[in-house]
Amino acid sequence: MTQQRRLHEKPLVYRRAVARGRLRLRAATVRAIRSGTIEKGDPLSAAELAGVLAIKRTPELLPHCHPIRLTGSRVDVRLGARGVIVEAEAEAIDRTGVEMETLVGASIALLTVWDMVKYLEKDPDGTYPSTALESIRVVRKEKRPAEGSP
């Protein structure tokens, strides 16, 4: 039986991950975002900021995520024909990966948009038949020895 190596025994490694996701919205909501008429302000800018903050706070949200020393993060939010597309990226030189950070960043960015436009998405019963988070997933992962490490 192979013993699992403890986290503190793992070497410091450069790690980078990218996650993407979509928020499907009604065409009228997409037009409202594009024309800048959302009551709460610009959901794309708010989503970018919320996503970056979420990347940094992932260990507070997920019990098994270790705090890591991020060396960079970014969240790009853009409007597509059928909704919002988010790409979140994080990098670190640490002993554990940054996939969860990117998934949380992308998810929170998309949820921020949903929260800001939900009044346009609700049907008469107060539900969201057209609105959906879609395909939030890690699309790229990189791992290589950190510069100067043995």
N, C-alpha and C positions, 0 to 999 in steps of 0.2 A: 504494500500500500504506500502510495506517495504522500508525503506530508505537504500540505499547502504552505507556501512561504508567507510569512507575516508581512503586512504592508510596510512596516518600517524597515524590512530587510530588502525591499525592492529598490533598484537603483533609480536615481532621478533621470527622467526621460522627457524629451520634448514631445508634447502631445497636442494635437489639434483635431477638432471635429467641427463639422458643419451639419446643421439640421435645417430642413425646409418643411413648410406646411402651408395650407391654404384655408381661407375662410370663404365659403360660398355665400354670396349675398344676392338679394334681389337686384334686378337691373336698375330700378329706381334708386336704390341705396347707393349703388356704384356711381350713378349720375350725381347724387347729392354730395358724395365725397369729392368727386372730380370738380364740382362747381363751388366747393367750399362753403356749403350751407348746413353743415352738421351743427346742431344746437350747442353741443359741448365743446366745439372747436375742431381742430385738425386731428382726426384719429390716427393718421399715418405717423405724424410726429410723436404723438403720445405713445403709440405702440412701440416705436423705436426706443424711446426712453425707458418704458416699462420693461421691454425685453432685455435691455442691458442690465437694468437693476435686478431683474429676475435671475440672470446668469450669475451675478455676484452673490445672490442670496439662496442659491439652490440648496446648500447644506442645511439651511434653516427649515426647508420645506420637505425634504426627503430624508427620513431618519438614517438611512444607511450611506448617504453621500458624505464623504470626508471633506472638510474645508481644504481647498487647494489654493496655491499661489498662482492666480491667473496672471499671465503676462500680456494678454490682449483679449478683447472681445468686441464684437460688432453685431448689430442687428439691422438688416436692410428690409424695409417694408415698401412694397409697391402695389399699385392698383392695377389689376388685370381686368379683362372684359367681364368676368363672372365673379369677381370678388377681390380679395387681398391675398398676396403671396408674401411670405416672410422667409428670410434666410438668416439664421443665427450662427455665429461662429465664435469659438472660444479656443484659446491656446494657453498652455502652461508648461512649465518645467517642473514636474512633480512625479509622484509614485503611482498615481492613479489617473484615469482618463477624464475627459471633459465632455463625454457624450450626454450625460444627464443635464449638464449645464446648458448645452445647446438646445436640447429638447424642451427644457423648462423655459428658456428664453423665447423660443419660437411659440410655444403654447401661450405664454402670458402676453406676448405681443398680439397674437390673434384674438385672445379673449378681451384685451383692451379695446380693440376695434369693435368687437361684438357689443361690449358694454356701452360704447359711445353711440352706436347706431341702432340699438335694439328697439327703440321707439319706432323706427322705420320698418323693422323686420317683423314685428308682431302682427298676427292676424286678428280678426275680431274676437277670438276666444283667448287672446293673450299668449298664444303659442308661436313657435318659430318653424313653420313647415318648410321654408326655403333655406334657412340658415344652417350651415354645418361646418364643423372643423373637419378638414380632410387631409389625409396623407401626411401627418406629422411624423417625420422619420429622419434618421441619420443618413445623410447622403455621402459623407466623406469622413474618413478617419485616418489620421496620420500618427505615426509613432516612430521615433528615431533617437539614437543616443544624443544626449544633450552635449553641446559644445564643451570641451574641456573635461568630459567625464571619461573614466577608463574604458 
